[in-house]
Amino acid sequence: MGISFVDILIQAVFLLLLILMVGYVDPLDQIKFEFAEAGKDLCNKLDKDSPVACVEYIKGKDVNVVKAGPKPIDPSEDFCSKRQLSPEDCKNTLDKMASDINLWPCIPPSSTTQLTKSTFWIISAPGEIEFKRFSEEYIKYLKDNGFSEKLSKVEAINASGKKIYTPNDVISTFDFIREDQCFHDYSISRTGKFSDKDLARDTAAIRSLRGG
């Protein structure tokens, strides 16, 4: 057909060059493109001063840019704003709420996980509450604070030898334990197969002495 081997070779070389020119992307251009996609701001934050260093770092690390979140809401501000309270009314309301909640034990805790008990009780049956004892810490507390009247009542109860009390007796006899500015913790043991509902009045009577 009049086409020599040299002509075919020339056409093949031309076609190969055409393919290379169309499909080839310079590596540096590709990196520049990825750098643009990653964002110059991101790379500046990572202290990477070149496109190559930035892209290599991003590919090698799981980079997350954490945006600053909204300012945390102050619970007191949220409480007052929902009620449309003025700054003065807000302060007065919060101060009153704080003064009404007395969460401090009268006797310092014996550890970070254990409150110091003032009294010990055993509930053997509904209406049968056995008083075991006052704790040594409670008696020391009364002496250290000069509560002579309370101390006299403690001594009178110990001298009486009475052990079993009804819920009403517990309230009338031991009510002096209560304090307004702090609370006294207690220990209750139970014997017999009685439910919480069965012993509700008994536990409530002892709990009423807690104070605070």
Secondary structure, 3 states (H helix, E strand, C coil): CCCCHHHHHHHHHHHHHHHHHHHCCCHHHHHHHHHHHHCHHHHHHCCCCCHHHHHHHHHHCCCCCCCCCCCCCCHHHHHHHHCCCCHHHHHHHHHHHHHHCCCCECCCCCCCCCCCEEEEEEEEECCEEEEEEECHHHHHHHHHCCCHHHHHHHHHHHHHCCCEECHHHHHHHHHHHCCCCCECEEEEEECCCCCCCCCHHHHHHHHCCCEC
